[in-house]
Amino acid sequence: MAKRSKRVSSSWWIVGSMLPLAVLAVLLTGVLPDEPVVVPKAHFLIVSTLAAVSCLLAVLVLIGAAQIADVRVLALALAFLTLSGLFFVHGLATPGILAPGPNGWVGAAARIGLFAGAWFLAASTLEERVAVQRTLLRLRGRIVLVTGLLLLLTGLVAAIDLVTLPVRGPLNRTPLLEAVGQAVTALSTGWSAVGLGIASIALLLVTTVHYWRVERRWSSPLVRGLLVASVFLLQAQVSLLLAPVWHVSWWEYHVLLLLAFAASSLGLVREYALHRTWRGVLEGLLLRDALEHLERGYTEVIAALAAAVEAKDVYTKGHSVRVARLAALIARELGLPPERERILYQAAILHDLGKIGIPDSVLQKPGPLTPDEFALVREHPVRSWEIARQVRSFAPMLPAIRWHHERLDGSGYPDGLRGDEIPLDARILAVADVFDALTSARPYRPALSVPEALAVLRDEAGIRLDAACVAALERLVERYGPALLTERPTDVESLIKQTPSEARSGA
């Protein structure tokens, strides 16, 4: 039933997202009259509103960009900033407001604005190399300043050109204004305008696909808002490219732009209501993006082995992926590089692989295990390690797989390691594993609540479990809430496809 419901909602999403394109096609083919609607004041009002909303979004995201060392946040802020600045110029150039009549600035500013916004939006979905990130982050203040100055200069030149046009006439421009005018005309009409439009569409397709993939796995108000905004911006660009100026079809792209910014704003406000800080809002977006990349990093071998374990044990279904998420998040909270996050994520997928050799009667026993049965279960870390070490590329995962049941006081297994003898990856995985085990129902006991489970971990911090890892987990629960960390999927494949709300409802 849940799967059928999801298919229905997906169908409605596809139909709804294609509706503006259908309306545009109906207008351009003459099925409905594409009448001219020349209302300069309405145009100026709509575009001014667009510029103001985009400017507000840019300021809010820039606040977050100042607090978070991530180039993607900077790119998102620059997307809204460029859209704001260039659509302000687009509004200024409205014929009958400052400009005496038709001019190239109206079309050029809109096309350049959508292209620049699309470029930065696409850039915000990419994860740059560490060296590139460091350089861009070191220069981010200058990048924002230079971008702002360029936008200000563009607006100033446009205003001078438009305001003085009635006095000097179109044929009495200075050489500088003449060169600017020729460039503006080229970008407003002809092949240059077409090229900008096609490039913008390609970039917005990249952005839309990215947020669609993230939303399928990690739905949230901001992710949904950015996905809807990307779809509307994409269709707005198609309308701008094909529609004749001042006709109904041309007005459609202005409406779509308003809807795009409304969707972004609504997503931002709703996400803020959940986190109460702009840093938390943007960290949540980056978190979902990072985990989407991690899940995409599955190899066929990892997926097949995880599925084999799941077939053995009802409890293990979903446990490995939940632990993988937690381990990756704890690694990030501790400041480990993305490569370590990936290694921990995949190690967690395989950490219970050795259970494949344990009889079902032991794994599914509805009561406490006998000493012999418990001894058999205690063998699974070594069995997991033995299987995983046959694959050369799994070598970095082996310490976490073998020693995730070791404890600081030496009471763990299989090798009785103590303190710093236990690798950090194994200590991280241990905390994630214990937390998920405590908050999961077992045949012989109910699940603990998140506060109860954290209390148990707190009692063992520094004694059996790594105190820094426990503290990192507590910060994550406080920041993102228990729902993100304690989803109950039914299996690995459905988890990858489910949204958090579906996972919690047992879909």
Residue pairs with C-beta under 8 A, 6 or more apart in sequence:
2 502
2 505
2 506
2 507
3 507
6 502
6 507
17 231
20 232
20 235
20 239
20 252
20 256
21 235
21 238
23 252
24 235
24 238
24 239
24 242
24 243
24 249
24 252
26 32
27 34
27 243
27 247
27 248
27 249
27 252
28 34
28 242
28 243
28 249
33 248
34 243
34 244
34 247
34 248
34 249
35 247
35 248
36 246
36 247
37 246
37 247
37 248
37 251
38 246
40 94
40 95
40 96
40 97
41 96
41 97
43 91
43 94
43 254
44 91
44 94
44 97
46 254
46 258
47 87
47 88
47 90
47 91
47 94
47 254
48 88
48 91
49 258
50 83
50 87
50 91
50 254
50 257
50 258
50 261
51 83
51 84
51 85
51 87
51 88
51 90
51 91
52 84
53 261
53 262
53 265
54 80
54 81
54 83
54 84
54 87
54 261
55 80
55 81
55 84
55 88
56 265
57 80
57 84
57 261
57 264
57 265
57 268
58 77
58 78
58 80
58 81
58 83
58 84
60 268
60 278
61 73
61 76
61 77
61 80
61 278
61 282
62 77
62 81
62 144
63 278
64 73
64 77
64 278
64 279
64 281
64 282
65 73
65 74
65 76
65 77
65 140
65 282
67 278
67 279
68 279
68 282
68 283
68 286
69 133
69 137
70 133
70 137
70 286
71 123
71 128
71 132
71 133
71 136
71 137
71 140
72 123
72 124
72 125
72 126
72 127
72 286
72 289
73 124
73 282
73 286
74 136
74 137
74 140
74 143
74 144
75 120
75 121
75 123
75 124
76 120
76 121
76 124
76 282
77 144
78 120
78 143
78 144
78 147
79 116
79 117
79 118
79 119
79 120
79 121
79 124
80 117
80 264
81 144
81 147
81 148
81 151
82 113
82 116
82 117
82 120
82 147
82 151
83 113
83 114
83 116
83 117
84 151
85 113
85 148
85 151
85 152
85 154
85 155
86 109
86 110
86 112
86 113
86 116
86 151
86 154
87 109
87 110
87 113
87 257
88 155
89 105
89 109
89 113
89 154
89 155
89 158
90 105
90 106
90 109
90 110
90 113
91 97
92 98
92 99
92 105
92 155
92 158
92 159
92 162
93 99
93 103
93 105
93 106
93 109
93 158
93 162
94 106
95 101
95 102
95 103
95 106
98 159
98 162
98 163
99 105
99 106
99 162
99 165
100 165
100 166
103 162
103 165
103 184
104 181
104 184
104 185
104 187
104 188
104 189
105 158
105 161
105 162
105 184
105 188
106 188
106 245
107 187
107 188
107 189
107 193
107 245
108 183
108 184
108 185
108 187
108 188
108 193
109 154
109 158
110 240
111 187
111 188
111 193
111 196
111 197
111 200
111 240
112 187
112 196
114 196
114 200
114 233
114 236
114 237
114 240
115 196
115 199
115 200
115 203
117 233
118 199
118 200
118 203
118 204
118 207
118 233
118 237
119 203
121 203
121 204
121 207
121 230
121 233
122 203
122 204
122 206
122 207
124 207
125 206
125 207
125 210
125 211
125 289
127 293
127 338
128 136
130 337
136 143
157 177
157 180
160 177
161 173
161 177
161 180
161 181
170 181
173 181
186 192
186 193
187 193
187 196
193 241
194 241
197 237
197 240
197 241
198 241
200 237
201 234
201 237
201 238
201 241
204 230
204 233
204 234
204 237
205 234
207 230
208 227
208 230
208 231
208 234
211 223
211 226
211 227
211 230
212 227
213 292
213 296
214 223
214 227
214 288
214 289
214 292
215 223
215 224
215 227
215 499
216 497
216 499
217 288
217 291
217 292
217 295
217 496
217 497
217 498
217 499
218 287
218 288
218 291
218 292
218 499
218 500
219 499
219 500
219 501
220 271
220 274
220 284
220 285
220 288
221 266
221 267
221 268
221 270
221 271
221 274
222 267
222 268
222 270
222 271
222 281
222 284
222 285
223 267
223 285
223 288
224 267
225 263
225 264
225 265
225 266
225 267
225 268
225 270
225 271
226 263
226 264
226 267
226 285
228 259
228 260
228 263
228 267
229 260
229 261
229 263
229 264
229 267
230 260
232 256
232 257
232 259
232 260
232 263
233 256
233 257
233 260
235 253
235 256
236 252
236 253
236 254
236 256
236 257
236 260
237 253
239 249
239 250
239 252
239 253
239 256
240 250
240 253
242 249
243 249
243 250
243 252
243 253
244 250
268 281
271 281
271 284
271 285
272 278
272 281
274 280
274 284
274 481
275 281
275 284
275 479
280 479
283 479
284 480
287 329
287 332
287 480
290 328
290 332
290 338
290 341
291 325
291 328
291 329
294 324
294 328
294 341
294 342
294 345
295 496
297 342
297 345
297 346
298 346
298 349
299 393
301 391
302 346
302 349
302 350
303 492
303 493
305 349
305 350
305 353
305 387
306 320
306 321
306 349
306 350
306 353
306 492
307 491
307 492
307 493
308 353
308 356
309 316
309 320
309 352
309 353
309 355
309 356
310 316
310 317
310 320
310 491
310 492
312 355
312 356
312 358
312 360
312 363
313 352
313 355
313 360
313 363
313 364
314 364
315 363
315 440
315 442
316 352
316 355
316 363
317 489
317 490
317 491
318 487
318 488
318 489
318 490
318 491
318 492
318 495
319 352
319 436
319 437
319 440
320 348
320 349
320 350
320 351
320 352
320 492
321 348
321 349
321 489
321 492
321 495
321 496
322 436
322 485
322 486
322 487
322 489
323 348
323 351
323 429
323 432
323 433
323 436
324 344
324 345
324 346
324 348
324 349
324 432
325 345
325 485
326 348
326 431
326 432
326 435
326 436
326 473
326 476
326 485
327 344
327 345
327 347
327 348
327 400
327 428
327 429
327 432
328 341
328 342
328 344
328 345
328 348
329 476
329 485
330 428
330 431
330 432
330 469
330 472
330 473
330 476
331 340
331 341
331 344
331 428
332 341
333 472
333 473
333 475
333 476
334 428
334 468
334 469
334 472
336 344
340 425
343 396
343 397
343 400
343 425
344 400
344 425
344 428
344 429
346 394
346 397
347 396
347 397
347 398
347 400
347 401
347 425
347 429
348 400
348 429
348 432
348 433
349 492
350 384
350 387
350 388
350 394
350 397
350 401
351 381
351 384
351 400
351 401
351 404
351 429
351 433
352 380
352 384
353 380
353 383
353 384
353 387
353 388
353 401
354 379
354 380
354 381
354 382
354 383
354 384
354 385
354 386
354 387
355 363
355 377
355 380
355 383
355 384
356 383
356 387
357 380
357 383
358 376
358 377
358 379
358 380
359 376
362 369
362 373
362 376
362 377
364 443
365 373
365 443
366 443
366 444
367 443
367 444
368 444
369 377
378 405
378 413
378 414
379 414
381 401
381 402
381 403
381 404
381 405
381 413
381 414
382 402
382 414
384 401
384 402
385 398
385 401
385 402
388 394
388 397
388 398
388 401
389 395
389 398
399 423
399 425
399 426
400 423
400 425
400 426
400 428
400 429
402 414
402 415
402 426
403 412
403 414
403 415
403 417
403 422
403 423
403 426
404 426
404 429
404 430
404 433
405 412
405 413
405 414
405 430
405 433
406 412
406 413
406 415
406 416
406 417
406 421
406 422
406 426
406 430
407 422
407 430
407 464
407 465
408 418
408 419
408 422
408 427
408 462
408 463
408 464
408 465
408 466
409 418
409 463
409 464
410 416
410 417
410 418
411 464
412 422
412 430
412 464
422 430
424 466
427 465
427 466
427 469
428 466
428 469
430 465
430 466
430 469
431 457
431 465
431 466
431 469
431 470
431 473
432 473
434 456
434 457
434 460
434 465
435 453
435 454
435 457
435 473
435 485
436 486
438 447
438 448
438 452
438 453
438 456
438 457
439 447
439 448
439 449
439 450
439 453
439 486
440 447
440 488
441 447
448 456
450 477
450 482
450 485
450 486
454 473
454 474
454 477
457 465
457 470
457 473
457 474
458 470
458 474
460 470
461 467
461 470
461 471
476 485
477 485
483 500
483 504
484 500
487 495
487 500
487 503
487 504
488 503
488 504
488 506
489 495
489 498
489 503
490 506
494 507
495 503
498 507
